[in-house]
Amino acid sequence: MLEKYAKYQELKLDQPGERILRITFDKPETLNSLDKNGHRELTYIWRDIDEDEDVDVVILTGKGKAFSAGGDFGMIEDIIADPKDRARAWKEARDLVYNIINCSKPIVSALNGVAVGAGLVAGLLADISIAGKSAKIVDGHTRLGVAAGDSAVINWPLCGMAKAKYLLLLCEPVGGEDAEKYGLVSLCVEDDELQDKALEIANRLAAGAPSAIRWTKYALNQWYRMAGPAFDTSTALEMLGFTGGEAQEGITSHREKRAPKFDPKFPL
């Protein structure tokens, strides 16, 4: 199975069970952040998985203390500085969401520790998402000075619009237990049970009726597809935000480890 995925160098792949492919974010020294190559691999691996007749189920997780810290500062700075990088990021942001939604194979995510950015997109769009109690789920877009793009506007409102606005506008962190309570994830378990639970569920899915499971996923994901116009708007506005001063202040303040100072008199 794994030979088919030799081109994926930024993601660690293994086979923890029969017909199960596990994808692990494997840069624990940077809390599993994604550079340009990692972001691209995460975007397009789902097409290969969809066509792989040897894979029935996917597990997505992170190595070490974090699930994924999202895009690294270098990638974000390139998006701010270069229209070409910005256009590429816009396309990949759209493709990542739609590729996961359209992947026929069920996906199980095991959210350990910090989960933000593109990694969080994949984690929350997974068909069954499991958070450890110490998980810290954050959509940090407005703190960065851009609109909440990624998949935020199509899955966070499933918590309820009022709660979604509170969490997204304020970049409020959500722990594992609250994420389950809000309906943001499927389950919350003790941290030391997380990986075993993900594998248990993956094995149950792999032993199930493939067509029935895949077609049920396809039908349920029509909810996401119907929200496509809202999602497309959010990613476009996110990229527009990268052209302004708020994003520059956002990334600078992150670099300097201080609170951002946005100009309230100069919204775009």
N, C-alpha and C positions, 0 to 999 in steps of 0.2 A: 504493500500500500504506500509506504512512505517515499519510495523512489519517485513517485509522480510529483512530489512536492519539493524536489531538490532545489528548485529556483528560489524558494522562500528562505532567505538567510537571516532575516531579522526576527522571525517567529520560530519558537522551538516546537517541533511536532513529534508526537509519539502515539503509540497505539496501546492504551491501557486495557482494552477489552476487545472481544471479537467484533469487527465491523464498527469500531468506535475510533474516531480520530480526536486527539487532544491537541489544542493549540495553547501554548503558554507564552505569555509576555515574559521575556527572559533577560531583562536588564535591571536586576534588583539594585545595583549600585546607583541608578538614577530613578528609582521607584517605577521602573518599567515604562519610562517615557518613550515616545515614538518620534524618530526623526523622519525625514521625507521618505526614505526607503521603507521604514516600518509602517508608516501611514499608508503608503501605496500597497504594500503587501496585505495589510489588514483589509483594505478596500476590495481587492480583487481575488483573494483566495476563495471567497464564497462561490464564485462562478465555477472554479475547478472542483470544489466539493460537490456542488450540485450535479455535475456531470460524472462524478466518480462512482462507478457501480459497486465499489468495494467498501464504501462508507455509508452507514445508515444513520449515525448520530455523531454530533460534534460536542466536545466539551471545550469551553474557553475559560482560562484562568490566568493568574499571574504568579510569578515566582517570588518568594520572600514575603516581605511585610506589606506589599501593595499589589493591587490588581493592575492599575495603570495610572500614571500621572499625566496622560494625554500627550499632546504635541510638545516637543521641547522648545526652549526659547529661540534657538537658532531657526527653526522652521517658522515660528511665528514672526520673527523679525524679517525673514525673507518675504513672507506674505505681505507685510506692511510696506516693504521697500520696492518690491518688484511686481508690476502688473501681471507678468507671465506666471509667476509663482502664485499670485492671487487667483488667476483664472484656473490654474491646475488644482489648487486647493478647493475651489468652488465645485469643480467637476467631481473631484474625489469625495467631497462631503456628500454630494447627491448620490453618487454611485455606491458609497458605503452603505447608506441606509437602504436603498432599493435592492442592492445585491443581497443583503441579509434578509429582507422581507421576502424576496423572491427565491431564495435558496430553499429547495424542497425538503432538505434534510432537517430534522429537529435539532435545535441547538440548546445546550444546557450551559449556563454560565455559573461560575463559582467566584463570587466577589469577595476578595480578601483585602482588607485594608482600604487605602485610598483608591477611589475610582472616579476619574474625571475624563473629559475630552473624548477623543475617538474611541478609546478603549471602553469608556462608559457607554457610548452609543451601542457598541456591539453587546455589551453586558446586559443592558436593559432591553434591547430588542430581541434577545435570546428568548426562545419559546418557554423555557423554564429557567428562571433566574433565582439563584440561591445566594443569600448574603450571610457572611459570618457576622456575629454580634458586634465585632469591632470594626466592621466596614464603615467607611466614611464616603458617602456618595455626595458629590458636589457638582452642580453646573455652574462654572465660574465665568461665564461669558460676560455678564455685565460688569464684573470686577475687572475684567480685562479691557473693558471699554467698547465691546461690540454686542450686537443683539444675540440673544440666545438662539443659535442655529442648531447644527447637528440634528438630533431627532427630538429635541426638547418639546417642541410644540405639538408633536403627534403622540408622545407617550406620557409625558408628565401630567397633562390634563386628565388622564385616566384616574389620577388621584382625586379629581375634582378641580374645577377651574380656580376656585379661591385658593386652595392649597398650592396649586401649581404656580400661580402668580406670586404667592408669598415666597416660595422656594427659589423661583427663577429670578425674580427682580432683585432679591436680596442675596443671592448666592448662598442660601442657608444650607449648611451641611445636614445630611440625613444619615443617622446611624442604621445599622442593620435591622434592629427591632422596629424602629419607626418606619423604615422602608417597607417592611412587610405589612405593618398596620395601615399605611397609606395606600397599599396596593401597587407600590412602585416595583416591588419584586415578588416572586412567587412564595418564597420561604425564607426564614431566618433560622440559622442553627448555630450551635456553639462553634467557635473557631476551629477547634481540633476535630470537629466532625464534618467540616465543610467539604473537603475533597472526597471523602468516602461517600457522602450523601450525593454529590454530583455524579460519581461513578455508579452508585446504586440506581439512580434515576436513568442514567444513560443506558445501563444494561436492561432496565425495564422497557425503555423505548425501543432498544435494538431487538428485543424479543417480541415486540408487538407486531401488529399487522401494518406493514410498511405503507401500503397505499392509503389505508384508512387514516393513519397518523398524518401522512403528508397532505392529504386532501383536506383534512380538518384544519391543519395549519394554514393551508392556502386560503380557505374560506374565512377563517378568523382574521387573517392579515388583510382582508378587504377593508377592515376598519382603518388600518394604516394607509392603504392606497387611497381611500376616500379623503383622507387628510393631506394628500399629496400637494394640493395648491397652497395650503398653509405652510407645509414644510418647505416647499420651493421658495416661498416668500421669505421665510426666516433665514434660509441660507444666503439668499441674495442680499438681505439687509445686513447679515453678519459680515459679508465680504465688503459691502459699502462702508461699514464701520471701520474696517482696516485701512481705509484711505484717509481717515481723519485723525485729529490730535488726541482724541480720547484713547484710541488703541495704543498710540505711542506712549502716552502717560501710563496706561495700564501695564505695558510690558516693562517700562523703565522702573515703575514702582515695584514690580515683581523682582526685577534684578537687584534693586536696592533694598529689598525686604522692608518696605514701608507701606503705609496706607496711600492709595492714589489720591491726587488732588485734581479732580475734574473741574473744569470751568462751568459753573451753572448758567452763565449768561451766553454760552455759545454751543447750543445743541446743533447738530447737523440738520 
